[in-house]
Amino acid sequence: MTNTIEITENAKKQIVKLLLNEPKGSFFRVSVEGGGCSGFKYNFSIDNKSNKNDILIDQVLIDKTSHEFIKNSKLDYEQNLMSESFRITNPDAKASCGCGISFSIW
């Protein structure tokens, strides 16, 4: 599939760790929802079922609507002294908030 997202090795390793504690057949879900301080926000969760409109990349599920907002992006897992979190680098985002969870495409 073209226009897909890149999942870094750090993100893949963390996803595998998270899924070890979940029921067999669980997935890491990435979605985009309205809200946040910039208009849209990324949501990360564990899901044990996929839908017909989901796109599966490795062990990551993305619904088709969310995929349109994050195609060509990179999913990474960052750790530093202050925090650790999943982060999306989205080339289509025109603005984002300081936490990196909220973004705007206008």
TORLUMKOL-564615 format. One record per residue (C-alpha): residue in three letters; x, z, y. Coordinates in steps of 0.5 Angstrom, whole numbers, plus 500, padded with zeros to 3 digits. Layout:
ALAXZY/...
//
This chain:
MET500500500/THR503498507/ASN502503513/THR503509509/ILE506516510/GLU513518508/ILE514524505/THR521527505/GLU524531500/ASN523538503/ALA516537503/LYS516534496/LYS519540494/GLN515545498/ILE509542495/VAL511542488/LYS512550489/LEU505551492/LEU502547487/LEU505551481/ASN501557483/GLU495553483/PRO490550477/LYS493544473/GLY490538477/SER491541484/PHE493537490/PHE496538497/ARG491535502/VAL493532509/SER487531513/VAL485530521/GLU480533524/GLY477534531/GLY479540535/GLY486543537/CYS488543544/SER490535544/GLY484532541/PHE485532534/LYS489537529/TYR492536522/ASN490540517/PHE494542510/SER490545504/ILE490545497/ASP484541493/ASN483541486/LYS479535486/SER480528489/ASN474523492/LYS473516491/ASN476515499/ASP482519498/ILE489515498/LEU494519493/ILE501519495/ASP505523490/GLN501529490/VAL498529497/LEU491527498/ILE489523504/ASP482521506/LYS482514508/THR479516515/SER485521516/HIS490516513/GLU488511519/PHE490517524/ILE497518521/LYS499512517/ASN506510519/SER508518520/LYS512522516/LEU510529513/ASP516534513/TYR517541511/GLU521545516/GLN524552516/ASN528555521/LEU529563523/MET523563527/SER518559522/GLU517555516/SER511549516/PHE509542514/ARG510538520/ILE508531521/THR511526526/ASN506521528/PRO509515532/ASP502513534/ALA501520537/LYS501519545/ALA501527546/SER502533542/CYS501541543/GLY507545543/CYS506547535/GLY506540533/ILE499541529/SER495538535/PHE495531538/SER492525542/ILE492518540/TRP489516547/
//
